[in-house]
Amino acid sequence: MNKRAAELIERLKLEPHPEGGYFREIFRSSHQVQTGDKRQERKAVTTIYYLLTRGEHSSWHLVTSDEVWHYYEGDPLELFWIEPGAKEHNHQLLGPVEASGRPVTVVPAGWWQAAKTTGEYTLTGCTVGPGFEYEDFRLLRGHPEEERMIRERFPKLAVFI
C-alpha cells in the first residue's frame, strides 16, 4: 500500500467500508428533516471521509439520498453512476481542477454508483442529504435482475459488481 494512503488510514482512523475502500463518518447533523418519500425523518446531512487505494474499487451501490462527492487529495477518482432502469451511465473524473477534472460532483438519489482511483490512492469526502442511514444503502451484489441489466448494457462497468 502507498505510504501516504497508509498514513491517512491511521491518522483519520479509517475503517474498511462494505462497498470497498476505507471510511469514517465525520459529521452527523443534529437536525432532522422529512424526506419527502416514505422514509422516516433523517438527519439533515452526514459526511464521511472515503479512501480508495490501487486495486480497490467502490462496488456498485445506491443510496436513497443525493450524494455529493468532494475530492481532497491523491490521484483523480473515476466515478460512474447509472440512472434507474440502467438506460444510460455517467462518468466523471473527480480531482484537481483541470480540463477533465472537477473537485465536486453529485450522484442523484437512487442511482447506482461505483468508483476507483486512477493511481495509488484517492481521498474524498461524501456528503449525503438527507443524511445517510444503512437502511438507505444497497449493494448491487445479490440483486440478479439489476446485475444482469448492467452486465448486458454496460459490460465494461461489470467489473464493479
N, C-alpha and C positions, 0 to 999 in steps of 0.2 A: 504494500500500500504506500502511496505517496506520503512523504514525511509531513507535509503541511496538512493533508487530509487527516492523518492520524492525530496531529496536534489539535485540529478543530474538533474532532470527535471527543477528545479528552477535555479540552477547555470549555466547550459548550455543553458537555455532559450529554452527548447524543447517544441514542439507543437504536437498535435495529427496528425498522418500520415493517409492518406486514406486507407492504407492496414492494419492498426492496429499499436499499439505502438506509440512511440514519436520520433520526429526527429528535426534536424535543419541543414540546409546547412552551412558548414563552409569554403568551398572553391569552387570557380568557376574560372577556368583559363581564362586569358585574351587572350590566343592564340586560334585560330580557326584551325580546321582540316577538311579535306574532309573525309567522312565516308567510301567511297568505295561501298556504296549501293545507293539507290535512294533518301536517305535523303539529305537535305541541309547541309551545313557545321555546325559543332557543336563546342562548346568549347572543348578544348583538354581533359580536365578532370574536374570532380566535385567530392566533398566529403561531406558526411553528418555524423553526429552522429545519431545513431539509438538505441533506448532503448525499450526493452520488459519487462513487469512485469508479475508476476504469473497470470495465467488465460487468458493472451492475446496471440495472435499469429499474425504473418505476414501472411495475406491471400495469396493464390496463385496469383501470378502476374508475368509478364515478363517485361524485359527491353530490348530494341533493341541494347544495347551495353553490353560489358563484364562488370561484377560487381565483384569487389574484396571486400570481407568481412574481417574486422580486428576485433579481439577480444580485448577489453580494460579492462573490469572488471566485476565482478559479477560471477554468475553461468554460466557454459558452455551453449552454444546455440546449439540446434539441427537445422541444416539447411538441407533442402531437395530440390532437383531440378530434373526436368523431361525433357528429351530431346524432341525436336519437334516430333510430332507423337505419343508421350506417349508410347514408346516401353519399356523403362527401366527408373528406377529412381536411383538417387544417394543420399547418406546420409553422412553428415559429422558433427562431434561434434566439434564445434568451441569454444576454450577455452585455458586455460593454457597448455603448452607443457607437455603432459602425454602420456601414451601408446596409448590412443584412441583419444586424443585431439590435435588440431592444432590451432595456433593463427591466421592463414590466410588461406583463400580458395577462389576459383574463380568460379562463376557461368557464363557459357558462354552466349553470347548474344542470345536472343530469346528463352531461356529455361525457363519453368515455375519454380518458386521458392517459398518456404514458410519456415517459421521458428517459433520456440518457445523456450522460456527459459526452462532450466531444473530445475530451482529453483525459488527464489524470484525475481530476475531481472538479466538482461544481458545488458551491454553497449557495443555496437560495433560501428564500422565505416564502411561505404560503399563508395567505390570509383568507379566511373563509367567512362569509357573511350571508345569511345568518350563521352563527357560529357552528363549528364542526362538532358532531356527535357521531360515535362509531355506528349507531343505528342508521345514519345517513350515508354510510360508506359501503361500497360494494366492489369486490374484486370480480373481474370478468371470469377468472377461473371458476369452473363449476356451473357456468351458465351456457350449456351447449348450443342453444339456438343462436345466441349473440356471438359466441366464439366462431360458429360456422359462418355467420354473416361477415365478420371481419376477415376470416381466412379467405373467403371467396372474393370479396370486394376489394380488399387491401392486403394481398398476400405478403408484401414486403413488411407490413406492420404486424404480422402474426408473431414475430419474434418477441413481442412484448407480452404475449399471453403467458 
